[in-house]
C-alpha cells in the first residue's frame, strides 16, 4: 500500500493502550508518528486536576507529538456509553463542565479540533427531548470552540455496535451538523467521516465521500471486518483515501484501529516508516 498523499495521526486511546497514558506519545513517536489524537482520557473525570492535564501535555511535548484532535467527555468510552451530551441530568452536566476544560487544555497544545459524541437513547426521556438537549449542548460547545477559532466534529457511529445511538449514518450526522450551524450561525460544525463505522452500516462509501467531503473536517479509518489495521479486512482504504483527496480533503486521517494481539508498534507494517510523520 502506498498512502503517499495522506497525513496520518494515531489515536492513542485505541492504539498503544498496552502502555500507561503518559508513555503513549513517546511510543507513537518512536514508531515514526508526529501527530496524535485522543478520546477524553479521564472516563470518570470531566474536570480532572490540572496536574494530570499538565502531565499529559508535558508527555506530548516531550515526545515531539502534536495533538491534532480531542474528544469531549463522552461517558464510559470505551464501554457502554456513546457520548454524554444528549443524556439528561448528570451526564449532560458533565459534558458542559468538560467543554471549557478540554478546550483550554487542547488549545494550549495548538489543537482546536474537538469531537462531540452524541450519546445513546435512554429510558425516562423521549427522543425529541434528547435531541433538543443535544442541540442545546452542541450549540454551547460550538460557541466555546469558536472562541479559539476551532472546529466541532459530529461523528456517525455504526448501528450494529451502537444500537442505542441515533447518529448511525452519514446523512443523520450531516443533519446534526447543519442544525448546529443554523443554531449558532458560526459554521464551525463539521462531519467526522469514520470509514469503518460507515462501512459497518453498509453505506456506499464512494457516494458518502463524493457527497459529504465538503462538510468533512476529519477522517478516521480501520479495516472491516475486525476493525484492524489496513490490509486485515476487505475495505479498499487506499482507493477510498485517494477518492477523498480528489474530492478536496487534505486534513488528517486518524488511525483508530485495534492493533491485534501483539504490541501496537507491530501493527504499522502496512505503512512504510517514511510516510508516518505528518507532512
N, C-alpha and C positions, 0 to 999 in steps of 0.2 A: 504494500500500500504506500502511496505517496504522501498525500495530505500536505503538499509543499506550500500551499497558499493559505493555510489555516493557522490562526492564533489560538493555541490551546491554553487552558488553565486546568488545574487539578482541584477537584472538590475534596477537601481534607476532612469532610465529615463522613465520607464513604470509602475513601482510599487512605491508606496509612493509619487506619484505626487500630492496628495492632500496637501502635505506639501511643504514649501519652500525648495529649493535645499539643503541649509545648514543644514536643520533639518533631512534630509532623512537618512544619515548614522547612526545617533543615533537611529532612528526609526527601521532601519533594525537590529541593534544590540539588541535593546530591544525585537525584535521578535525572537532573537536567532541566527542570521546570523553574520558571521565574515568576509565574503568575498562579494564584490560588484563589479559591472561593470557599465559603463556609456556610453551613446551616448555623442557626444560632446555637453556640456550643453549650450553653447552660440550660438544660432542659427544665430544671426546677427553679431557675433564677432569671427572670426577665430583666432584673436590675441588679446584677452581681456587684460585689465590691470592686471599686476601681483598681485595686491592686491586682485583681485577676485579669481585668481588661488590659492593664499596663503590661502584665507578664506576657500575655498573648501578643500584644503589639510589639514588645521587645523581641519576641521569638521570630515574628515575621520580618522585622527589620534586620535582625542579626543574621538571618538566613539569606537575606537578599531576595526575598519573595514579595511580590506586590499583591496585596489583597484587591481583587477586582470585582467581587460580589459578596454580599452578605444577606442571609435571610433574617427577617424579623422573627421574634419569638413566635413559635408555631406549636406550642404544646409538646407532647412527648413524641419527638421525632429524632431518630427512628422509634417507631412504636405505633400505637393505635391511632394517634391524632394525625390530622392532615392540615393543621392550622388552628388559629385561635380567634381570628378577627370576626367571624360570623357566629361565635358561640356566646350566648348571653351570659352575663354575670361575671364571675371571677376571671374566666379566660379572656374575655374581651377587655377587661380592665388591665390584665397583664400585658396584652398586646399594646394598648395605648401607653402604658408606662414604659414599655420597652422601646418604643419608637424613638424618642429623643436620645436615649442612651445608645442605641445601636447606631444612630446617625452620627453622634458625636465621636464614638469610637472609630467607625469606618472612615469618616471624613478626616480624622487625624492621620490616617494612613493613606489618604488620597483616593479612597474608594467612595463612590457616590451612586452605586447601583444596588438596589435593595429588592429582594423578593418577598412578597407578602402572600403567604399561603392562605387560602380562603377558609378552610375548615370543613368539618363534617356536618351533616344534618344531625340534630339531637332531639331527644324527647323533651316535651314541655315548651317547644317553640314551633310556630308554623314556618314553612319555607319563606313566606312573604316577610315575616318578622325577622328571620335570619338574614334575608337578602337586604332588607332596609338597614339593619345594623352593619352588615358588611360594607355597604356603600358609604355609610357614615364614617366607618373606621378607615376605609381605603382613601376617602377624600381627606381625612385628617392626616393620614400618612403621606399622601401625595403633596399636600401643602407643606408638611415638615421637610420632605425630601426636596421640594422646590427651593427651600431656603439655602441649600447647598448646591443648587443647580444640578440636582440629581435625577435619577430615573427610578420609577416604581414599576416593578415587574409583576405581572399576573401570569401564573403558570397553570396549564391544563395537566391534570394527573390522568390516571387511567382507571376505567371502571372496574376491571377485574380485580385489581389490587386495592382500590379505594372506592368500594361500592357505596359508601355513605357520603362521599364528596360530590357536590353537584357540578363542579367545574372539571368535567372529564371529556372535553372535546375542544378542538381549536376554535370553532365558531362561538362556543359558550365563553371561552376566555376572552375572545375579542369583544364580545358583547359587554363583558365587565370592564375591559379597557376603555371602551367608548363611553360607558356610563360614568366612569370616574373622571375622564377628561371633560365630559359635559358638565359634571357637578362642580369641578374646580376651575375650568377654563385655562388650566395650566398646560395641558397637552404633554404631560410628562409621564403618563402611564403607558406602558408598552407590554407586548406579549413576550413571555419566555417560552420559546419553542423547544420542548424536550422531545426529541425524535423517538426515544424509547417509549415514553408514555403514549405518544400519538400512534405509534405502530401497534402497541398493545390494544388500543381502541379500534384498530382496523381501519384507521383513516388513510386516505390517499395522500401519501407524504409529498409526492410531486405537486399535487394540487394545493396542499397546505403551504408549501414553500412559495409557489407562484402567486398565490392569493394574499398571503399574510406577511411576507418578508418586509414590506414597507412599515408594518406596525410592530416589528420584532426588534428587541434590543439585546437579547441574549439567546444562545442556543446551548442545549446540553445533549450529550449522546451516551448511549450504551447500546450494545448489540441485543438483538432479540431473536430467539428466546434466550432467557437466562440472565439478562441484564449484566452480561460480562463485557470484557474488552472487545473492541472491534476485531472481527475475524472469528469470534467464538460462536456467533449466530449467523443469521442469514440476511441481515439488513445490508444493503449496498451503501454503506456510510460514506465511502469516498465519493461515489457518484452524487449522493444527496448533498454533501458539503460543497461539491463543485457546482451543483444547481443553485445552492444558496448564494455562492459567490457571484454567479452570473446574474442572480436576481438583485444583487446590490448589497448583500450582507457582508460587512467587513469587521464585525465585532468578535469577541471571544467565543470559543466553543468549549464549554465545560465538560471535563471528563468526569462523569458521575456514574461510574460503573463499579460492580463488585469485582474485587481483584482475583477471586478464586481461592484456592486452598493455600497457595504459597504467599510469601511476603508481597506487599503491594508493588515494590520496586521491580518484581519479576513480571508484572502484568503489562509492561510497556514495550514488549518486544516488537509489537506491531508498528511502533513509531520510532524511526531512526533518531538517535540521540541529537543530531544537529537540528532537528525540527521541533524539539521540545521547548526550547526557550522562546518566550513570547517575542514576536517581531512585528 
